[in-house]
Amino acid sequence: MIIGERLKMARTMNGFSQRELASKAGVTATAISKYERGMMVPSSGILLKLSSALGVRVEYLMRPKLHPIHLTVPVFRSTNLGKKEEAMVKEKVREWLERYLEVEGLFEIEKQTRFSIPPGYPIQITDIQEVEQVAVKLRREWGLGDHPIESLTDLIEGKGIKVGTISAPDSFDALAFWYDGETPVITLREGVPGDRQRFSIAHELGHLMVEPSPDLDSENVAHRFAGAFLVPEDVARAELGERRKRLDIFELYLLKQQYGMSIQAWVYRAKDLGIIPDREYRRIFDYFDEKGWRKREPGDQIPPEEPRRMKRLVLRAYAEDVISASRAAELLGKSISELCQIEEERHGGFPIEMCD
């Protein structure tokens, strides 16, 4: 039955129908259906064909599910995500989180990393303006002051929030949900610019920390929280001034580099706080549309942040001979050679002992 569940999970992650998988693996759709329902067990030769067609290791199809993952009220940050794509994303998130929990289990450290909601959160609000105070309150309780947040990912991983990235359609940005009713999880699409990624993280944090009244749009609330958490109102006014008729785009570009928040998010922030009039807001966005800069802004890009906690735990387990290199590869979701190539390129050729 385990193989059947794994097979269906991997098929959904790839967006294949049973017929499409059957064609790629050289078997019948009826056989795929029977494998998934546990009515038949594929031979070793068929397992190899299935794993190749699905882009997973054979060990994955045979691995028992130690942690059934239920996405409790998932909140997507996406645009036009269809049902098939949504199913793909959910299965990829489940598979990643399952590996994460297995890694933690190697050291029995789950209790040490549980998320502890600060007293009073999530805070209920009835007016979107109240989000500003919620964001400032959380920054104070986390000891952030008014300073730019160097690594938002490191910050929230340190608070017990599990963060991961997955390959996903462009229509998906991020997903937040609660695992086991106690642990918040944020998953992001990999390969997006760092400023967009950071805003998505802060947006999902808003869903966790703020409980809007039914008459408020939860996405608008989370959006406002993200801007307020990355750049508090006092900071925005100190940088931009109380009232402006016009903003210079290069000025906003320099602020983007300092605070890790996009030019467009700065414009939204200035509009929300009443620093600029609507006509200036529209002027800048019309200009961005004209130049084709909405998805990728001009100039030096903010590097994407990388969730590192899970990787550190895997490397620790490997260094202490708790797991083999092949097991490490399975938990990391990539081969050792792939890991080494990625990490050496990312870190200026730093030698990875696992690669020796």
Secondary structure in CASP SS format (residue, H / E / C, confidence):
PFRMAT SS
TARGET T0000
AUTHOR 0000-0000-0000
METHOD secondary structure of the structure
MODEL  1
M C 1.00
I H 1.00
I H 1.00
G H 1.00
E H 1.00
R H 1.00
L H 1.00
K H 1.00
M H 1.00
A H 1.00
R H 1.00
T H 1.00
M H 1.00
N H 1.00
G C 1.00
F C 1.00
S C 1.00
Q H 1.00
R H 1.00
E H 1.00
L H 1.00
A H 1.00
S H 1.00
K H 1.00
A H 1.00
G C 1.00
V C 1.00
T C 1.00
A H 1.00
T H 1.00
A H 1.00
I H 1.00
S H 1.00
K H 1.00
Y H 1.00
E H 1.00
R C 1.00
G C 1.00
M C 1.00
M C 1.00
V C 1.00
P C 1.00
S C 1.00
S H 1.00
G H 1.00
I H 1.00
L H 1.00
L H 1.00
K H 1.00
L H 1.00
S H 1.00
S H 1.00
A H 1.00
L H 1.00
G C 1.00
V C 1.00
R C 1.00
V H 1.00
E H 1.00
Y H 1.00
L H 1.00
M H 1.00
R C 1.00
P C 1.00
K C 1.00
L C 1.00
H C 1.00
P C 1.00
I C 1.00
H C 1.00
L C 1.00
T E 1.00
V E 1.00
P E 1.00
V E 1.00
F E 1.00
R E 1.00
S E 1.00
T C 1.00
N C 1.00
L C 1.00
G C 1.00
K H 1.00
K H 1.00
E H 1.00
E H 1.00
A H 1.00
M H 1.00
V H 1.00
K H 1.00
E H 1.00
K H 1.00
V H 1.00
R H 1.00
E H 1.00
W H 1.00
L H 1.00
E H 1.00
R H 1.00
Y H 1.00
L H 1.00
E H 1.00
V H 1.00
E H 1.00
G H 1.00
L C 1.00
F C 1.00
E C 1.00
I C 1.00
E H 1.00
K H 1.00
Q H 1.00
T H 1.00
R C 1.00
F C 1.00
S C 1.00
I C 1.00
P C 1.00
P C 1.00
G C 1.00
Y C 1.00
P C 1.00
I E 1.00
Q E 1.00
I E 1.00
T C 1.00
D C 1.00
I H 1.00
Q H 1.00
E H 1.00
V H 1.00
E H 1.00
Q H 1.00
V H 1.00
A H 1.00
V H 1.00
K H 1.00
L H 1.00
R H 1.00
R H 1.00
E H 1.00
W C 1.00
G C 1.00
L C 1.00
G C 1.00
D C 1.00
H C 1.00
P C 1.00
I C 1.00
E C 1.00
S C 1.00
L H 1.00
T H 1.00
D H 1.00
L H 1.00
I H 1.00
E H 1.00
G H 1.00
K C 1.00
G C 1.00
I C 1.00
K E 1.00
V E 1.00
G E 1.00
T E 1.00
I E 1.00
S C 1.00
A C 1.00
P C 1.00
D C 1.00
S C 1.00
F E 1.00
D E 1.00
A E 1.00
L E 1.00
A E 1.00
F E 1.00
W E 1.00
Y E 1.00
D C 1.00
G C 1.00
E C 1.00
T E 1.00
P E 1.00
V E 1.00
I E 1.00
T E 1.00
L E 1.00
R E 1.00
E C 1.00
G C 1.00
V C 1.00
P C 1.00
G H 1.00
D H 1.00
R H 1.00
Q H 1.00
R H 1.00
F H 1.00
S H 1.00
I H 1.00
A H 1.00
H H 1.00
E H 1.00
L H 1.00
G H 1.00
H H 1.00
L H 1.00
M H 1.00
V E 1.00
E E 1.00
P E 1.00
S C 1.00
P C 1.00
D C 1.00
L C 1.00
D C 1.00
S H 1.00
E H 1.00
N H 1.00
V H 1.00
A H 1.00
H H 1.00
R H 1.00
F H 1.00
A H 1.00
G H 1.00
A H 1.00
F H 1.00
L H 1.00
V C 1.00
P C 1.00
E H 1.00
D H 1.00
V H 1.00
A H 1.00
R H 1.00
A H 1.00
E H 1.00
L H 1.00
G C 1.00
E C 1.00
R C 1.00
R C 1.00
K C 1.00
R C 1.00
L C 1.00
D C 1.00
I H 1.00
F H 1.00
E H 1.00
L H 1.00
Y H 1.00
L H 1.00
L H 1.00
K H 1.00
Q H 1.00
Q H 1.00
Y H 1.00
G C 1.00
M C 1.00
S C 1.00
I H 1.00
Q H 1.00
A H 1.00
W H 1.00
V H 1.00
Y H 1.00
R H 1.00
A H 1.00
K H 1.00
D H 1.00
L C 1.00
G C 1.00
I C 1.00
I C 1.00
P C 1.00
D H 1.00
R H 1.00
E H 1.00
Y H 1.00
R H 1.00
R H 1.00
I H 1.00
F H 1.00
D H 1.00
Y H 1.00
F H 1.00
D H 1.00
E H 1.00
K H 1.00
G C 1.00
W C 1.00
R C 1.00
K C 1.00
R C 1.00
E C 1.00
P C 1.00
G C 1.00
D C 1.00
Q C 1.00
I C 1.00
P C 1.00
P C 1.00
E C 1.00
E C 1.00
P C 1.00
R C 1.00
R H 1.00
M H 1.00
K H 1.00
R H 1.00
L H 1.00
V H 1.00
L H 1.00
R H 1.00
A H 1.00
Y H 1.00
A H 1.00
E C 1.00
D C 1.00
V C 1.00
I C 1.00
S C 1.00
A H 1.00
S H 1.00
R H 1.00
A H 1.00
A H 1.00
E H 1.00
L H 1.00
L H 1.00
G C 1.00
K C 1.00
S C 1.00
I H 1.00
S H 1.00
E H 1.00
L H 1.00
C H 1.00
Q H 1.00
I H 1.00
E H 1.00
E H 1.00
E H 1.00
R H 1.00
H C 1.00
G C 1.00
G C 1.00
F C 1.00
P C 1.00
I C 1.00
E H 1.00
M H 1.00
C H 1.00
D C 1.00
END
